[in-house]
């Protein structure tokens, strides 16, 4: 019996997305091209989960189909890749369109060599059976579920299963995705797949730091990333990034605290990264950053975490004034500060970092550089020095109004 899920599409997807799928099928039919919805959206439709990542596969030219779709229904092409895929912005919806293809791998960790294929070969190149299902979008078969590799059966059984024994060898980054999907969906990695994963761990060494970083970022973007990280740690996957890394209940608790206390200016994904490496030494953090080829800003953020760990005694000094707290902390990355605040060793340090993030960092003098020029301050570094003096005075409560600031500047100039 052939299952049709068009009713699910209409029920679960926003009207504009469902309309996009119907229009895609019409555009394909008008141009003699078979068009299918594939991947995560199909999986999540069957699970009753909302997923707006639209991936279409065309048996033919993806670029020609994208142009036909644009001509018939509007939209803006965004980019094309070396793998024969196109990205289209259709009424604010991002749509990935790919030509059906097959892939071969010259060696573990290498990018695939791509050649034209049909739907069957395109689905076979995917990572896990639950991601191999497709939906026909052509009008005469709209909504027809295509399941060539037992994806629906594994979905119902809650299993993550590779399609063949060389899957992790061909693409070791699938190891990270197996853990991510298992924990996101509360599934289990099927026993034979788990054995293949364990045997393929050494192949992760052949994968570039950029690709591993990409997979780690995807994990950190999960709703509860600590689940996948703890599982990865237990399987030895996390330690392939750096042997000193570990994910455990301490990390899980720290992530929960981060979500509960996050400051608006903090990037939560990057704060998770800070917590992941918090227990590493400064040298180990540098090794970690190098192995993943982290962007310069991210490296500095991790180095700030290492530096903050060395000033807890200073920051905990009983008699610190607000202005001194500001001076100690103002040069540090705010995401690093948020992460360190969550796991700082005592209440005084935590409270002072929170005070800086929530109040002190936003304190500014009412007088501007232009005002100082009108008061007779010469252009140059003196203006910056006086602005900073005004900030310190405001932080410590020595000035409260604009008139107070004018009086302080007048006194400074008189000296």
Secondary structure, 3 states (H helix, E strand, C coil): CCCECHHHHHHHCCHHHHHHHHHHHHHHHHCCCEEEEECHHHHHHHHCCCCCCEEEEEECCHHHHHHHHHHHHCCEEEEECCCCEEEEEECCEEEEEEECEEEECCCCCCCCEEEECCHHHHHHCCCEHHHCCEEECCHHHCCEEECCCCHHHHHHHCEECECCCCHHHHCCCHHHHHHHHHHHHCCEECHHHHHHHHHHHHHHHHCCHHHHHHHHHHHHCCCCHHHHHHHHHHHCCHHHCCCCCCCCHHHHHHHHHHHHHCCCCCCHHHHHHHHHHCCCCHHHHHHHHHHCCCCHHHHHHHHHHHHHCCCHHHHCCCCCCHHHHHHHHCCCCHHHHHHHHHHCCCHHHHHHHHHHHHCHHHCCCCCCHHHHHHCCCCCCHHHHHHHHHHHHHHHCCCCCCHHHHHHHHHHHHHC
